[in-house]
Amino acid sequence: MAHKELNEASAIKDLDDALIRSIQEITQFMAKKTIAEYSSNQSVWEILGSIGIDYMLLH
């Protein structure tokens, strides 16, 4: 059962990544800016910066 849950969690993460990248691409196409409001850790901030998120709010 744990193996199935791990696969499902991985699939959700992949979908989340694809969704964020797609939103960023659409936003750039529309000449708008994107703002990330929350991240659970530094590595996520680095990934967001690498895909072109314009602003990041650190809480």
Secondary structure, DSSP 8 states (H G I E B T S, - for coil): -HHHHHHHHHHHHHHHHHHHHHHHHHHHHTT---EE---SSHHHHHHHHHTT--EE---
